[in-house]
Amino acid sequence: MTAQKKDRPWLIRTYAGHSTAKASNALYRGNLAKGQTGLSVAFDLPTQTGYDSDHVLSRGEVGKVGVPVSHLGDMRTLFDQIPLEQMNTSMTINATAPWLLSLYIAVAEEQGADVAALQGTVQNDLIKEYLSRGTYICPPAPSLKMIADVAEYCYTNVPKWNPMNVCSYHLQEAGATPEQELSFALATATAVLDQLRPRVAEEDFPALVGRISFFVNAGIRFVTEMCKMRAFVDLWDEICAERYGVTDPKYRRFRYGVQVNSLGLTEQQPENNVYRILIEMLAVTLSKKARARAVQLPAWNEALGLPRPWDQQWSMRMQQIMAYETDLLEFDDLFDGNPAVDAKVEELKAGARAELAHLDSMGGAIDAIDYMKSRLVESNADRLGRIEAGETVVVGVNKYQQGEPSPLMTGDGGIMVVDPAVEAEQIGRLNDWRAERDTEAVRKALAELRAAATEGRNIMPASIVAAKAGVTTGEWAAEMRAVHGEYRGPTGVAAGRSNKTEGLDDLRDAVDAVSDRLGRRLKFLVGKPGLDGHSNGAEQIAVRARDCGMDISYEGIRLTPAEIVAAARADEAHVVGLSILSGSHIPLVEDLMGQLREAGLGHIPVIVGGIIPDDDAKRLTAMGVARVYTPKDFELNTIMSDIVTLVDPAAVAAE
């Protein structure tokens, strides 16, 4: 193997955005000055789900997991002094992707940029939102049409832009096996391309296929993950050639960006996460044939909360050392001809092909959403079961728990905390924006937007006009909701008892005994207040409670505290469990506890799970929350035992 001319490094990104457009702009400019080569924008949950910052569901969520962008003014501030024509910008946005891209194009035009020269990506993958992330708005069919609208518009007007990246990242976060990750992502890609095919001339279709990119996850089993990436390359080439007749190998290239795994980052001994992140990066950089085109790494402390600029810098330096100090980019593929790698790649491809054939027999990804969701919930239950049983070792969690306190956690607690005043300030700016815009221009723009959506026209031209007129994110999404309706995704949690009872006999007996004393089956209501769509934890709690014999009620994501209180009354719940991972636990739980008391339901024990710092846990307990669980509480059976104790009339009487 001889050294050769050095390859160009991948795009080095940091996934970032918080508080306000102004604060995020300062962060971006700082990261670019430190050597970052592309931007990756994180939007807050109201922006992702199509609500303005002052909507009831936005309470507590503004600026928490990303930047709020309510209108053109926010987008203008976000990219102030950043020349968009020279930038490669990835925007992690799905349901509102047509709108955020419209705002981006409008700002680029204000800057005097050549729109045809813009480079970047909108994620724009709705199927994975139904399966694992939860920031969808409309039903599958109109959502797929909007994805196609963006792709068709970009192909004609913004040809260097990637109109969609098929995002298997969150599938792995939801527990997908490598075979499921491969097949579910590829089925999503074919669903989109099948939708696009009739929209362009036959001779233009291969070039459109070439604009579809992927966004994947690399986990800790880095040999398997590297083989998965090689399998992705082969399978995509196969699909493009055989299903779509693409003859030019350039258009069959598997182009992907990556964020390495956040699921495996631990709250315990969090400094160990640095090693995990580095090892996971190897899976997507070592093999030249399957190397990522863009890499973004989480920070060591993301299991604890929002990383600070220094934490992000540390992750960026990891990429720069790999790209510029090592000799990795001087060699051809290190794994070609390796029998162990070849065998694993073939095994993964065979498993993925079998699953793809099954999905095809069901009518493709859209028709198989319920099936895929239930499979992910099962796979995740199996994964957690292996960790609980000690079959899968997680250092610092279920083995080698003894350790020194981390010096990285002193002072500010090791994370960045968004000032609660940010929300009120953002709402103030939003009200000023509404007061100063041309209301007639807004009315006309919204009427044209609704007409385009109703008539089945491409919504991008009307969306760009609306962006320039001063329409807000919530107003744009309200038109889509009015025309296409809203959607409640499947939860993947079946109501009936499963046959997975191994190791649960004592718990089932305890649930039976308590149910007898209560006079009916123990009723456990699992709720997700606010806009946080990360439902994996809530699903697993609901599944384990069901398997222990409890009568569970879980309606899925995006509920207001008032809706959860109403459900608790209607269900006569014995205990309420809340899952909140977006950092908005204090305002949401405070609201819910107050409403429970007002409804005369203050006696119902409430338990809360999420990424919750110790000081916040004490505040929740002071509000009357019975138990607080964080990622370190990985033993679900312990939580089940706590629930039984909390509602046991005998235990309460003994106290």
C-alpha positions, 0 to 999 in steps of 0.5 A, a space after each residue: 500500500 503506497 502513500 498518495 496525494 492527500 485527500 481533502 478532509 471532510 466538512 468539519 461542523 458543530 451542531 449549534 444554536 441556542 437562546 436567540 439568533 443574536 447569541 447563535 450568530 456570535 457562536 457561529 462566527 466564533 466557531 468559524 474563526 476556530 477552523 470550523 468549515 461548515 455550519 450546522 444549525 440547530 433550531 428550537 422545538 417551536 421552530 421545528 414544529 411550526 409554532 411561534 414563540 408565544 404559542 401555548 405549546 412553546 412555553 418553556 421550549 424557546 431557545 432550549 435545544 436550538 435557536 428560535 427563528 420566527 420570521 425573516 428578521 430572526 434569520 437575518 440576525 442569525 447569519 449577520 456578517 456570514 456571507 451565505 454564498 461562501 458558506 456550506 450550511 446544514 439546517 436540521 429542519 424537517 416539517 418546516 423545511 420548506 419555510 426555513 429554506 425560504 427564509 434562508 433564500 430570502 436572506 441570501 438575496 438580501 445579501 446580494 448572493 447568487 441563489 444558484 450558488 448556495 450550498 448546503 442541506 435541509 434535512 427534510 426527512 419526515 418519515 424518521 420524524 414519525 418513527 423516532 424524533 416527533 417533530 412532524 406536523 402533517 400526515 405522511 402523504 402531504 408531507 412527502 409532497 412538500 419534500 418533493 416540492 423542495 427537491 424540485 424547486 432546488 433542482 431548478 433554482 438552487 442546484 448545489 443544494 441538497 434538498 433532503 438528507 435521509 436521516 437514519 441517525 434518529 433510528 439508531 437513537 431509537 434502538 434500531 439494529 444496523 439492518 433496520 437502520 439500513 433498510 428503513 433509511 433506504 426505504 425512505 429514500 426510495 419513497 421520496 424518489 418515487 414521488 419525485 420521478 414523475 416531476 422531472 424529465 426522464 433525462 434529468 432524473 439521475 442528476 436529481 437522484 445525485 442530490 439526495 444525501 443521507 445523515 447517519 449515526 455511528 455507534 460505539 461498535 465501530 467495526 460493525 458501524 464501519 461495515 454498515 457504512 460500506 453496506 450503505 455504499 453498496 446497497 445505494 449503488 445497487 438501488 440507483 442502478 437497478 431501481 432507477 436505471 442511473 448509469 453514471 456512477 457519480 450520481 449513484 454515490 452514497 453521500 452522507 454526513 454524520 453525527 456520531 452517537 449521542 444515545 451511548 453518552 453517559 451521565 455517569 463519569 461523563 469525561 469517558 464520553 470523549 473516548 466514545 466520541 473519538 472511537 465512533 468517529 473512526 467508523 466514518 473516517 477510517 474507510 475511504 470507500 465509506 468516508 463521511 463528507 461532513 462530520 459533526 460530533 457531540 460534546 462530552 457533556 451532552 448527556 448532562 445538558 447544553 454544551 458550552 463553547 469550550 466543550 464544542 471547541 474540544 469536539 472540533 479539535 478532535 476532528 482537526 487532529 484526525 484530519 490534519 495531524 494523522 496520515 489517514 488521508 494519505 492512503 487508499 481504503 484500509 479495509 479492501 479485501 479484508 475477509 472479516 470486513 467483507 463477510 460482515 458487510 455481506 451479512 448486513 446487506 443480506 439482512 437489509 435486503 430481506 427487510 427492504 423486501 418485506 417493506 416493499 411487500 407492505 407498499 413501501 415506507 409510508 404504508 409501513 410506518 406503524 410496522 417500523 415504529 413497533 419494530 424500533 420499540 421492540 429493538 430498543 426494549 431488547 437493547 435496554 434489557 441487555 444493559 440491565 442484565 449486564 450482557 452489554 457492558 457500559 463502563 461507569 453505568 453497569 460496570 466499573 461504577 466507582 470513580 473519582 469526581 470529574 474536575 470538568 463538572 465544577 463551577 458552572 456544573 459543566 453545562 450551559 444554562 439558557 437564561 429563562 428571560 430569553 423566552 420573554 425577550 424573544 416574544 417581545 421581538 416577535 410582537 414588535 415584528 408583527 406590529 411593524 410589518 405590512 399587514 396587507 402584504 402578509 394577508 395576501 401572501 398567506 392567501 396565496 400560500 393557502 391557494 398553492 397548497 390547496 391546488 397542489 402547486 409547488 409551495 416554495 415560490 409562495 413560501 419565499 414571497 411569504 418570507 419576504 412579506 414578514 409572515 411568521 413560522 407559526 402562520 406558515 405552519 397554520 396554513 399547512 395545518 389548515 389545508 392538510 390537517 394534523 397527524 398523530 404518529 403511532 406510539 409503537 406501544 401495544 396496549 395488551 400484555 406481551 409475553 416478555 415476562 422474564 425476570 418480571 414475576 415478582 413485579 407482576 405479583 406486586 402489581 396484582 396485589 396492589 391492584 387488588 387493594 386498589 379495587 381495580 388494575 393499577 392505572 399508569 398514565 405516561 405523558 409527554 408535555 411540551 414539544 419534546 418529541 424524543 419519545 424513546 424513554 417514555 415508550 420503554 417505561 410504558 412497555 415495561 409497565 405494561 409487561 409488569 401488568 399495569 393498565 397503561 395509558 400513553 397517547 404519544 408526544 406533544 401534549 399540553 399540561 391541561 390535556 395530561 390533567 384531563 386524561 388523568 381525570 378521565 382515566 382515574 390514573 393512580 400515578 402520572 409519569 412525565 418524560 421531558 428531555 428538552 430542558 423545559 421540565 421546570 416550567 412544564 412541571 410547575 404548570 402541570 402540578 398547579 393544574 392537578 391541584 386545581 382539578 382536585 387531583 393533587 393526591 396523584 403521585 407524579 414522577 418525572 424523567 429527563 435530562 435534569 441537573 441535581 439542582 433542578 431535581 430538588 426544585 421539582 421535588 419541592 413542587 411535590 414531584 414524588 420521584 425524579 429519574 435521569 439517564 443514570 436510572 437505567 434499571 427500569 424494574 427499579 422504577 416499576 417497583 417505585 411506582 408500585 410503592 407510591 400507589 400501594 394503599 397498604 404502604 401509604 397506611 403504614 406511613 
